[in-house]
Amino acid sequence: MSHQRKYQKAGFTLLETVVALCIFCLISISATAALSYASSASARLAVKGELFENARIAVDFLTVHIQAADTVTLQTSPSGTLQKLTVWEDDDMGAAEQHVFQYHFDAAETVKYHRLEFGGNEVASYIADIYAAADNGVLTLRVTSDDRLNREGGPVAEPVVLTAKIPVYNKLN
């Protein structure tokens, strides 16, 4: 009889082992799901930060040059999308220096290349739209930064929209 008790008390039963294994699996699955969600949220946040930075660069760059300009000329589509912005600034010698900001389209002028250029150099990329309207001496610029990774199958982020109101009282041509 003492021999049987010795075997009954040693180790875990099969039922105890299966229950412990199931609990461990549930904890592992939950931890994996939480880490996966945190990783994708971090990636979406990084994309959103990049979109905001691109829009901010475009707005800041345009604002600085428009405020420094003596004359500003806008070329927009019927919907108000900025296609070309030309600013003239007097340099120290009194000569007008021309700066052109071009928003690029393809050959058929239907698909935007998503970049803003100044003097042939890229200022900001992944810009979906730049809306420009002048009213009562104030130029309103609304820059929408595009979610480029959405098209490449990466993390999806909502577009970022920044608006700037720039006084251009006697500058607009």
N, C-alpha and C positions, 0 to 999 in steps of 0.2 A: 504494500500500500504506500509506503513512503517513497518507493521508487516512482510511482505514478504522479504523486504531487510534485516531485522534482521537475518532471517534464511539463506539467501544466503551468507552472509559474515562470518558466524561462521563455523570453522573447514575446513577440506580438502575434496576435491571431491574424489570419488572412483577412478577416473583415476589418480589423483595425488598420492594417497596412493599406488596403484599398481605399478606405475613408481618408487616410492621411494623404495618399497619392492624389485623390480627387481634390482635396482642399489645396494642395500645392499647385495643381494644374489650374484651378480657378484663380488663385493669386497670381500665377505667372501670366495667364491670359489677360487679366485686368491690368497688370503692370505694363505689358507690351502695348495694349491699346492706349493707355494713358501716355506712354512715351511717344507713340506714333502720332497721337493728336497734338502733343506739345511740339513735336518736330515740324509738323505741317503748319501749325499756327506760327511758329517762328519763321518759317520760309515765307508765308504770306505777309508777315510783318516786314520782313526784309524787302520784299517786292514793293510793298506800299511805301516804304521809306525811299526806295529808289525812284518811284514815280513822283513822290513829293519833291525830291531833290531836283529832278529834271524840270518840273514845272516851276519851281522856285528860281532856278538858274535862268530860265527863259524870261520870266517876269522881271527879275532883277536886271538882267542885261538890257532888255528892251526899255525899262523904266529909266535907267541911267542915261542911255543914248537919246531917248526922246526928251528928257529934261535938259540935256546939254545942247540940244539942237536949236538952230535958229529957225529952220523950216522943216516941216514934216509932211510927207505925202503918203497917203494910204491907198492901196489898191485892194479892194475886197470883192468877194463873190456876192451875188444877190442875197445870199443867206447871211452875209456878214463875216464869213470866214476870211481872215487875213491871208492874202496871197503875196503881197509885196509891200514893204515899208521902206521908204527912203527918207533919210535924215541928212540935212546939210548943217554942218558946223563951221563957223569961221575959225581958222587956225590963227596962230600968233601973227602971221604975215598979212592977215586980212582976206586971204583967199578961202573960198568955200570948199570944204572937204566933204565929199559925198560918201555916205555909208548906206549900203543896201542890205536889208534883211529879206531873205527869200524863203518862202515856205514851199517845199518841193512837191511836185506832182509827177506822175509818170507821163509818158509821151501822149497818152490819150487824155491826160489831165483828169483822171477819175480816181486813181489810188494815190494816197499821200505816202511819201517816203518816210514820214515821221521824223523829220529833223528840221531844225531852224539853223540857217546859215548866215554868217556875217562875213563879208569879204572873202567868200570861198572857204571859210573855216566853219566847222560845225560848232554851234554854240550849245544846243541842247538836242537830244535825240528822244525818240519815243513820245513825241508830242502829237496827240491825236487831232487837236483843233486849237486854233487861236482865233478867237472872235474879237473884232475891233469895231467900235462905234464911237463917233464923236458927237457930243451934245453940249451946247452952252460952254464951249471952251474947255471941256473935259473929255479926255480920251479914255474910254473904258476898254481894258484888255482882259479877256477871260481865256486862260490857258488851261487846256485839258491834257493831262499826261495819260498816255495809253498803257494798258496792261499788255505789254509785249509777250510776257511768258504765257499768257492765256492761249495764244495762238501756237506756242511751241510745246504745249502739253505740260507746262510746269505749274507752279502754284498760281492760283487765280486771286487777283486783288481788284477791288473796285477802282475805277479811274479817279484820279485826283484832279480837282478843279480849283484853280487860284484866280482871283480877280484883283486887278489893280486899276485905280482911277488916277490918271495923270493929268495935271493942268497943262493945257497947250494953247492958251488964250489966243495969241496972235501968231502961233507957229504953224497951224494947220493950213495946208495948201490944197 
